[in-house]
Amino acid sequence: MNLRGTLYAALVTARGRRWPGLYRAYLRHDRPEEAAAITRTALRRLLLHARSHVPHYAALLADVPETAIRRDPLAVLARLPVLSRDDLRERFAALTATVGDRATWTLNRSGGSTGEPVRLWQDRGFTERANATSLFFSHLAGREFGRRELRLWGSERDLLEGTAGRRVALANWATGTRYLNAFRMTTAGMRAYLEEIDRRPPRLLIAYAQALYELARFAQSEGIAVRPPGAIITSAGTLYPVMRETITAVFRCPVYNRYGSREVGDIACERPGAAGLWVAPWAAVVEVVDAAGRPVPPGVEGELLVTSLMNDAMPLLRYRIGDRGTLAPSGRSTDAQVLAHVSGRSTDNFRTRDGRIVPGEYFIHMIGVVLNQGDLRRVQVVQRAYDDVLIRLIPGTTPPDTAALVRAVHTVMGEDCAVTVEHVADIPPSPSGKYRYTVSELGDPASEPVTDR
């Protein structure tokens, strides 16, 4: 930490905050040989807590001896049923811990981008661990706590919490943090953001993946060059290869992807010199399963189940987070988990009537091809039914080849798929501020039967 950051960390520690100490502990224990043991210890503690103090899990674990949990917590976890968003809504009280200081709990909400809103309790311990984990990921990207950091962020809630009030202003000054509003991605706004980055390049730029991609595309189209930040972390959306290429070309610095959600916090991040998203061993256990909830081998894509190790108020065990991904093979039994890739939300991918999944990445590449042939400010591809796709376009001065777009959709969705192209004046972000390039309106794929392939 620099002097300003060190003084601020000492101040908040004196006031009872734990995140500075946790952050230092995470730095000390960042050793490959410790990862698996850290996860087992945290999971063992959480399962014992849930068994004793969370009615939903007390019933599920009633016949499981304490010795079994202590001996092999991962095996016990694997026997629990998948936790869905419906469970969170319908069994809210039973999933809430019966112990803890509720005066310090926060009722958080998530689901603005999925159309399936949920609410959940998060205790102070979660907040402290989540803050320390985010700082640790920033450290991996090369940012010393207290050095200048810009955040191109989109959530109105986070923006208000990050910019309002004297106490928050002091915290932002002490931590070197400044927010740029991703809701203001107008021509004038984007030009101003690029000017700020160029005038004082931050040690770290943290941004919504989609918003930063829009900013990079704008810089390219306007011929604006900026001095490079020290590094970039993208979050809150899938960082497709074409997006990473564009962002890297414009900002000329390392780009790292980070993964998490409002329900579980930041849990995984790319590390310098390593492939995949490293799962923080104190933060979560990640499983990859098929449509029936059965584990799939490393290297095989499936649905992600996340067990957050950080929240006692409302433990989320084997939570169906709504994303798809792949686990990388583990080299040693002591290694941390690594996500080979996260392919985006289930609702970002399209599906055909015969059960095939068409990754959203295909449409991002398709958009890139069309951009090389015409001027296109923004696009969104919406699957309204198995055989009905809508393409919304905000064209620029040179109209794109819409026939090429239609042919590209037919290539993966079939010739019988109806494709409608609409020219619109605006494509607003979701309520959370995220730009969604692909949207499926088919609902939760896990609740639908899949025909034989």
C-alpha positions in Angstrom: 0.0 0.0 0.0 1.1 3.6 -0.5 1.1 6.0 2.4 -2.4 7.3 1.7 -3.8 3.8 1.4 -1.9 2.6 4.5 -3.3 5.5 6.6 -6.8 4.9 5.4 -6.6 1.1 6.1 -5.3 1.8 9.6 -8.2 4.3 10.2 -11.0 1.8 9.2 -9.3 -1.0 11.1 -9.4 1.1 14.2 -13.1 1.5 13.6 -13.7 -2.3 13.5 -13.5 -3.0 9.8 -11.8 -6.3 8.9 -11.1 -6.0 5.2 -7.6 -4.6 5.5 -6.5 -7.5 7.7 -8.2 -10.0 5.4 -6.5 -8.5 2.4 -3.1 -8.9 4.0 -3.9 -12.5 4.9 -4.9 -13.3 1.3 -1.6 -11.9 0.1 0.3 -14.0 2.7 -1.5 -17.2 1.8 -1.4 -16.9 -2.0 0.5 -20.1 -2.4 -0.6 -23.0 -4.7 0.0 -25.6 -2.1 -2.4 -24.0 0.3 -5.4 -23.4 -2.0 -7.3 -26.7 -1.5 -6.8 -26.7 2.2 -8.2 -23.2 2.5 -11.3 -24.2 0.5 -11.9 -27.3 2.6 -11.6 -25.4 5.8 -14.0 -22.6 4.7 -16.5 -25.1 3.3 -16.4 -27.3 6.4 -17.1 -24.2 8.6 -20.0 -23.1 6.4 -21.6 -26.5 6.2 -21.5 -26.9 10.0 -23.0 -23.4 10.4 -25.8 -24.1 7.8 -26.5 -27.5 9.5 -27.0 -25.8 12.9 -28.5 -22.4 12.0 -30.2 -22.4 8.6 -33.6 -24.3 8.6 -33.4 -25.3 4.9 -30.0 -26.9 5.3 -30.7 -28.2 8.8 -33.4 -30.4 7.2 -31.2 -31.5 4.3 -28.2 -32.3 6.6 -30.1 -33.7 9.6 -28.9 -37.3 8.8 -25.3 -36.3 7.9 -23.0 -36.9 10.8 -20.7 -34.0 11.8 -17.8 -36.3 11.4 -18.7 -36.8 7.7 -18.7 -33.0 7.2 -15.4 -32.6 8.9 -13.8 -35.5 7.0 -14.9 -34.7 3.5 -16.9 -31.4 3.1 -16.7 -31.5 -0.7 -18.4 -34.9 -0.8 -21.2 -33.7 1.5 -21.7 -30.6 -0.6 -22.0 -32.7 -3.8 -25.0 -34.6 -2.3 -27.0 -31.4 -1.7 -29.7 -30.4 -4.3 -29.1 -27.5 -6.6 -30.3 -24.2 -5.3 -32.3 -22.1 -7.8 -33.6 -18.6 -8.0 -37.1 -20.0 -7.4 -35.8 -21.5 -4.2 -34.5 -18.1 -3.1 -37.8 -16.5 -3.7 -40.0 -19.3 -2.3 -37.9 -20.4 0.7 -36.5 -17.1 1.7 -37.2 -17.5 5.4 -35.9 -21.1 5.6 -32.7 -20.1 3.8 -32.0 -17.3 6.3 -29.8 -18.0 9.3 -31.4 -17.9 12.7 -28.2 -16.4 14.3 -26.3 -13.2 13.6 -26.6 -9.5 14.2 -29.4 -8.6 11.7 -28.8 -4.9 12.3 -25.5 -5.3 10.3 -27.1 -7.3 7.5 -27.8 -5.9 4.0 -30.8 -6.9 1.9 -29.3 -7.1 -1.5 -31.1 -7.6 -4.8 -30.0 -9.1 -8.1 -31.4 -10.1 -11.4 -32.0 -6.9 -13.3 -30.3 -8.3 -16.4 -31.9 -11.7 -16.3 -35.5 -10.7 -15.7 -35.5 -13.1 -12.6 -35.1 -10.7 -9.6 -34.1 -12.2 -6.3 -33.2 -10.8 -2.9 -30.9 -12.1 -0.3 -29.3 -11.2 3.0 -25.6 -10.5 3.2 -23.9 -10.0 6.5 -21.0 -7.8 7.4 -18.6 -10.7 7.1 -19.6 -11.1 3.5 -19.0 -7.4 2.8 -15.5 -7.5 4.4 -14.4 -10.7 2.6 -15.8 -9.4 -0.7 -14.0 -6.1 -0.4 -10.7 -7.8 0.4 -11.2 -10.2 -2.5 -11.7 -7.4 -4.9 -8.6 -5.7 -3.6 -6.7 -8.9 -4.0 -7.7 -9.2 -7.7 -6.7 -5.6 -8.3 -3.3 -6.5 -6.7 -2.9 -9.3 -9.2 -3.4 -6.8 -12.0 -0.6 -4.7 -10.6 -2.5 -2.0 -8.7 -1.1 -1.1 -5.3 -3.9 -0.2 -2.9 -4.3 3.6 -2.9 -3.0 4.2 -6.4 -5.2 5.8 -8.9 -8.1 3.7 -10.2 -10.9 4.5 -12.6 -14.2 2.6 -12.7 -16.4 2.7 -15.7 -19.4 1.3 -13.9 -23.0 1.0 -14.8 -25.1 0.1 -11.7 -27.0 3.1 -10.4 -26.9 1.6 -6.9 -23.1 1.1 -7.0 -22.6 4.6 -8.5 -24.6 6.3 -5.8 -22.9 4.4 -3.1 -19.5 5.1 -4.7 -20.0 8.8 -5.2 -22.4 10.3 -2.6 -21.6 11.8 0.8 -18.5 13.2 2.6 -17.5 9.8 4.1 -17.6 8.2 0.7 -15.8 11.1 -0.9 -13.0 10.7 1.7 -12.8 6.9 1.0 -12.6 7.5 -2.7 -9.8 10.1 -2.2 -7.9 7.8 0.2 -8.2 4.8 -2.1 -7.5 6.8 -5.3 -10.8 5.7 -6.8 -12.9 7.7 -9.3 -16.2 6.6 -11.0 -17.2 7.2 -14.6 -20.9 6.6 -15.3 -21.5 3.9 -17.9 -25.1 5.3 -18.2 -23.7 8.4 -19.9 -22.1 6.7 -22.9 -23.1 9.5 -25.2 -20.7 10.9 -27.8 -19.8 13.8 -25.5 -19.5 11.5 -22.5 -17.3 8.9 -24.2 -15.0 11.7 -25.5 -14.7 13.1 -22.0 -13.9 9.7 -20.5 -11.1 9.1 -23.1 -9.7 12.6 -22.4 -9.6 11.8 -18.6 -7.9 8.5 -19.2 -5.3 10.2 -21.5 -4.8 13.1 -19.1 -4.1 11.0 -16.0 -3.8 7.3 -17.0 -4.9 5.2 -14.0 -2.9 2.4 -12.6 -6.0 0.3 -13.1 -9.2 0.7 -15.1 -12.1 -1.5 -13.9 -15.0 -1.5 -16.3 -18.1 -3.3 -17.4 -16.9 -5.4 -20.3 -19.6 -4.2 -22.7 -19.3 -0.5 -21.7 -15.5 -0.6 -22.2 -15.9 -2.3 -25.6 -18.3 0.5 -26.7 -15.7 3.1 -25.5 -12.9 1.3 -27.4 -15.0 1.1 -30.6 -15.8 4.8 -30.3 -12.1 5.6 -29.9 -11.3 3.6 -33.0 -14.1 5.2 -35.1 -13.1 8.7 -34.0 -9.3 8.1 -34.4 -8.7 9.0 -30.7 -5.5 7.8 -29.1 -5.1 7.6 -25.4 -2.1 6.9 -23.1 -2.4 3.4 -21.8 -3.5 2.6 -18.2 -1.4 0.3 -16.2 -3.9 -2.5 -16.6 -7.6 -3.2 -17.2 -10.0 -5.5 -15.4 -13.3 -6.2 -17.1 -16.3 -7.5 -15.2 -20.1 -7.8 -15.2 -20.4 -9.4 -18.6 -18.8 -11.8 -21.0 -15.5 -10.7 -22.4 -15.6 -12.3 -25.8 -12.3 -12.6 -27.8 -13.2 -9.9 -30.3 -14.0 -7.5 -27.4 -10.7 -8.2 -25.7 -8.8 -7.7 -29.0 -10.5 -4.3 -29.6 -10.0 -3.1 -26.0 -6.3 -4.2 -26.1 -5.7 -2.5 -29.4 -7.1 0.8 -28.1 -5.7 0.9 -24.6 -2.4 -1.0 -25.2 -2.1 -2.6 -21.8 -2.8 -6.0 -20.1 -6.5 -6.9 -19.9 -7.8 -9.3 -17.2 -11.2 -10.7 -16.9 -13.0 -11.0 -13.6 -16.0 -13.1 -12.7 -18.6 -12.9 -10.0 -22.2 -11.6 -9.3 -24.1 -9.5 -6.9 -25.2 -12.7 -5.1 -21.8 -14.1 -4.5 -19.3 -11.2 -5.0 -16.2 -11.4 -7.0 -14.9 -15.0 -7.0 -12.5 -15.5 -9.9 -10.0 -13.5 -11.9 -7.4 -14.0 -14.6 -3.8 -13.9 -13.3 -0.7 -12.6 -15.1 1.0 -15.4 -17.1 -1.7 -18.0 -16.4 -4.7 -19.1 -18.5 -8.2 -19.1 -17.2 -10.0 -17.5 -14.3 -8.4 -18.4 -11.0 -11.1 -19.1 -8.3 -10.2 -17.5 -5.0 -10.0 -20.5 -2.6 -11.5 -18.6 0.3 -14.4 -17.2 -1.8 -16.2 -20.1 -3.6 -16.5 -23.6 -4.8 -17.5 -23.9 -8.5 -19.1 -26.9 -10.1 -20.0 -27.5 -13.7 -23.0 -29.7 -14.4 -25.2 -30.9 -17.3 -28.9 -30.1 -17.7 -29.8 -32.9 -15.2 -27.4 -31.5 -12.6 -24.8 -34.2 -13.0 -21.1 -33.2 -12.9 -19.3 -33.0 -16.2 -15.6 -33.6 -16.7 -13.0 -30.7 -16.9 -13.0 -29.3 -20.4 -16.7 -29.9 -21.0 -19.1 -26.9 -20.9 -22.1 -26.9 -18.6 -24.0 -24.8 -16.2 -22.1 -23.3 -13.3 -23.1 -24.0 -9.7 -21.5 -21.6 -7.2 -21.2 -22.2 -3.4 -20.2 -18.9 -1.8 -18.0 -19.4 1.2 -18.3 -15.8 2.4 -21.9 -15.3 3.6 -23.3 -16.8 6.8 -26.5 -14.8 6.8 -27.9 -16.7 3.8 -25.6 -19.4 2.6 -25.9 -20.2 -1.1 -24.8 -23.8 -1.6 -24.7 -25.2 -5.2 -26.5 -22.0 -6.4 -27.5 -22.1 -10.1 -26.0 -18.7 -11.0 -27.3 -18.7 -14.6 -24.0 -18.8 -16.3 -22.2 -21.5 -18.4 -18.6 -22.4 -18.4 -15.8 -25.0 -18.3 -13.4 -26.0 -15.5 -9.8 -26.5 -16.4 -8.1 -29.8 -15.4 -6.4 -29.6 -12.1 -2.7 -30.3 -12.1 -2.4 -31.2 -8.4 -4.9 -32.0 -5.7 -3.7 -28.9 -3.8 -4.4 -26.5 -6.7 -7.1 -23.9 -6.7 -10.0 -24.3 -9.2 -9.6 -22.6 -12.5 -12.4 -21.8 -14.9 -11.1 -22.4 -18.4 -13.7 -20.0 -19.6 -17.1 -18.5 -18.8 -19.3 -18.5 -21.9 -21.9 -16.1 -20.6 -25.3 -16.3 -19.1 -27.6 -19.1 -20.2 -29.9 -16.3 -21.4 -27.0 -14.8 -23.5 -26.8 -18.1 -25.5 -29.3 -19.1 -28.1 -30.9 -22.5 -28.4 -32.5 -24.4 -31.3 -35.5 -26.6 -31.1 -33.4 -29.8 -31.3 -31.4 -28.7 -28.2 -28.3 -27.2 -29.7 -26.7 -24.2 -27.9 -25.5 -21.4 -30.1 -23.0 -19.3 -28.0 -23.5 -15.6 -27.8 -19.9 -15.3 -29.0 -21.0 -16.3 -32.5 -23.2 -13.2 -32.8 -20.4 -10.9 -31.4 -18.1 -12.2 -34.2 -20.9 -11.8 -36.7 -21.3 -8.2 -35.6 -17.6 -7.7 -36.0 -17.7 -8.9 -39.6 -20.6 -6.6 -40.5 -18.7 -3.7 -38.9 -15.9 -4.2 -41.4 -18.5 -3.7 -44.2 -20.5 -0.8 -43.0 -21.0 1.7 -40.2 -22.9 0.4 -37.2 -23.2 2.2 -33.9 -24.8 -0.5 -31.8 -26.6 -3.8 -32.3 -28.6 -6.3 -30.2 -29.7 -9.8 -31.3 -32.8 -11.1 -29.6 -34.1 -14.7 -29.7 -37.9 -14.4 -29.3 -38.7 -18.0 -30.1 -36.8 -21.1 -31.3 -37.4 -19.9 -34.9 -37.7 -16.2 -34.4 -34.8 -13.8 -34.1 -34.9 -10.0 -34.0 -31.9 -7.8 -34.8 -32.0 -4.2 -33.6 -29.5 -1.9 -35.3 -28.4 1.7 -34.7 -26.8 2.4 -38.1 -24.2 5.0 -38.8 -23.5 7.0 -41.9 -22.8 3.9 -44.1 -25.6 1.3 -43.8 -24.5 -2.2 -43.0 -25.2 -5.2 -45.1 -28.4 -6.4 -43.4 -28.7 -9.3 -45.8 -25.3 -10.6 -44.6 -26.6 -10.4 -41.0 -29.7 -12.5 -42.0 -27.5 -15.1 -43.7 -25.2 -15.3 -40.7 -28.2 -16.0 -38.4 -29.5 -18.7 -40.8 -26.2 -20.4 -40.8 -26.5 -21.3 -37.1 -30.2 -21.1 -36.5 -31.5 -22.8 -39.7 -33.1 -21.5 -42.9 -36.6 -21.8 -41.3 -35.7 -19.2 -38.6 -37.5 -15.9 -39.2 -35.1 -13.0 -38.9 -36.4 -9.4 -38.5 -34.1 -6.4 -38.8 -35.1 -3.2 -37.1 -33.4 0.2 -37.4 -33.9 2.0 -34.0 -32.8 5.3 -32.5 -31.6 3.8 -29.2 -30.8 0.5 -27.5 -30.8 1.2 -23.8 -28.8 -0.7 -21.3 -30.5 -3.1 -18.8 -31.6 -1.6 -15.4 -28.1 -2.6 -14.1 -26.4 -0.6 -16.8 -25.1 -3.6 -18.8 -25.3 -3.6 -22.5 -26.5 -7.0 -23.6 -25.6 -7.8 -27.2 -27.6 -11.1 -27.2 -30.8 -11.7 -25.4 -32.8 -14.9 -25.2 -36.5 -14.7 -24.2 -36.9 -18.5 -24.0 -36.6 -18.6 -20.2 -34.5 -20.9 -18.0 -33.1 -23.7 -20.1 -32.8 -25.9 -17.1 -36.6 -26.0 -16.7 -37.2 -27.2 -20.3 -36.8 -30.7 -21.7 -34.1 -31.2 -24.3 -34.7 -33.5 -27.2 -32.2 -36.2 -28.2 -29.5 -34.8 -30.4 
